[in-house]
Amino acid sequence: MKNKGPSRRGWVQMLGLSVLLFFAVAVLSAIPFIRDWELRFADTFFRLSPSPKQKSEVVLVTLDDESLQRYGRWPWSRTLLAKLTSNLVKGGATVVGLDILLSEPQTPDADRALENALRSGRVVIADKIASYWDGPHWMEPLPQFARAAAAVGHAQAPLEQDSVCRRYPPLELSLDGARWAFAVEVARRVDAKRTANFLSSYGLAAQDETRPVLTAKPVLVPIPFRRDGFDTIPAWTVMQGLDSLLLRGRPALVGFGTTEIGDRLNTPLHPEFPTPGVEVHAQILDGILSGRSLHEIPLWAQGVTLLVTCGLAVAVFRSWRGLAAVGVFAVTAAALYAVALLVFIIGSRIVPAGSMMLAVILAPLLVYTADFVLVERSVTQQLLGLRSWLALLGKDGTAREGEDLTWRLELLQQLQTELGSLYELHKTLLESTQDLVAIFDEQGKLLLKNHAFAKAYHLFPDASLSLEQARTQWIASDDAPLTHRESIEEGEVSLDGELYSVRVAPLPPTRLSPKGGTILTLTNLRTRVERDRARAEALGFITHELRTPLASIQGFAELMMSYPESPLCVGAPDTIFRESKRLLALISSYLDVLRLDAGAKSVASSSIDLEAAVRQVFDILHPLANAAGMQLILENEENISVMGDAPLIGGAILNLVSNAIKYGKPQSDIRVRCFRENEEVIISVHNWGEPIAPDEIARLFDPYYRASNTAKGTTGWGLGLAFVKRIAEKHGGSVRAESEPAGTQFEIRLPAKTEPAIVVKEVR
């Protein structure tokens, strides 16, 4: 079916789709698989193009299997090559091209015989670049052969990314100057004028260039392959001196035939069956002598052609739908292919046929996808309109006067049916929410529930529960008691230790409950509870952990102000400095942990000398230890270090040592060990004190938890060890505690950085 012509808005959409299709094809063409497909698609032009009317001048003399059987396996003696060359010259060949590398010497007599055969002035020999242990180098013919031959041409045949030979470099540059291709050198000896015209069509001068070239970008010329092939003569017939009219007045190229000895290349004519290298040279030579040049259109022209193709494809598929679009697709693809083929045959120009065909393939997908988006948007707008129309209807369900809503009312009836199904809250939909949802009928009997509700109320699959029973299991919150607003009841309750926001609302009559019912929704407020807990944690830290050092600083400051001459003021500055230093360390450690938890600070990664870190902690806490009659002892391995955030690691050690002083036995030792065990570095703090019950060990690192053996006079909020655990986990480590009658030991385990060294003990 054909659509009406596009409006102004349609033209804008078509232009936008064309540009989008253009960029999509350009991006996909960069994918190797797509690029290979485009190249192979363009290769079909060579196989479909008609053969030139004029027969090729080039004759192939092949070293085939029969020739090798008659005269021995390769390599032949240079004497045989000399005889073959001389017979070709005597047979009337205008130029003889030897596609054979002559880089290795043989016997002096054999080399001399071939040298004499090359002096006819009509023989061109080949060289090429080969890979050696120290890189690529030219594989040159022997100097005497190069001097005797009429010319030396390179036999380089670059391959495309799909390993197919489509182009060749007429000039290959070296430090000694530019070198013509093997086929070009032969063509120059056959007809210099035709060769010059051919080269000039690609912007190349026919004059010899002998100046050294340091850098260059070679010109690659497409090979105009012909399908009908070339006249071929086996080498053994030439060796026997058989007279052949095929040779007279024609150039002859000598090389390996179907044998596996020589180079074989994939070409557009035979992509799956390699072609002998000498036949590729014959294709190049025939293109030069017949004047059949082949040019790729410029890059800007390729872009314009592809853009026009995209616009045409979009316009076609926007105008046709249904089964007709399939026929249009085939006709469009065939037409574009035919045009590209005609341009190739008549104009000798290569157009991006693969990209054009890719645009035709993608155009219907893009156009129909755009149509689908437009339809989906239109349907969405209509549904939004239906929702607004519901608000305009009266209580009796009739529309406003003066409006013809016949077709709209039918759609509203369908919408009402769908809304009724939604109100039934099918079990599948109930499970899609994390809230606790339950439906009760008008008598309060449970009809539907989701998994979250059943789990919170510990209900079995067949268990029954009434609305009143559900109410009795929660505890109303004093901060937000249940209140009624019209027919909806809202508030906050506690259920099984969790805080929920509850909403009890009436349910309109549905198929599930014709007389109506009640919908109960409970939303977990765990996030708010965690936020309040964090605030309480911060308040507890400020009110207690910081209160003690602040009180000491304030008390000694007042003493110095009121009684400056008192002997008690002598140690006051040291006490103020010590307490302020401890206060600063506590605040820094606490704030760093909070920043890490909030994501505002990342864990720094630097090498931390644990001995220096522990000594710094000892400097801060040494006065407190002396006041308790305790001795701080450090045992560590030499040069042991970890990667991490130095302030955080120092804060964790400070907390453990401070706790050891606070809860340890007076007049005892506090021992800090730093050592390596397997792939971990362990920082352990051991103090003498009352043992901790085994069932309480696992909870020591929980926030606000304090062991039951803690003395009543010892203040604290149970936050320090929780900070230590967070710091260790942020560094990829862990913490553990162990209590025995001999004391309590806390450990921070971090990933190791260096190998362990000799163990040394130091006492502070």
Order of alpha helices (4+ residues) and beta strands (2+ residues): alpha-alpha-beta-alpha-alpha-beta-alpha-beta-beta-alpha-beta-beta-beta-beta-alpha-alpha-beta-beta-alpha-beta-beta-beta-alpha-beta-alpha-alpha-beta-alpha-alpha-alpha-beta-beta-alpha-alpha-beta-beta-beta-beta-beta-alpha-alpha-alpha-beta-alpha-beta-beta-alpha-beta-beta-alpha-alpha-beta-beta-beta
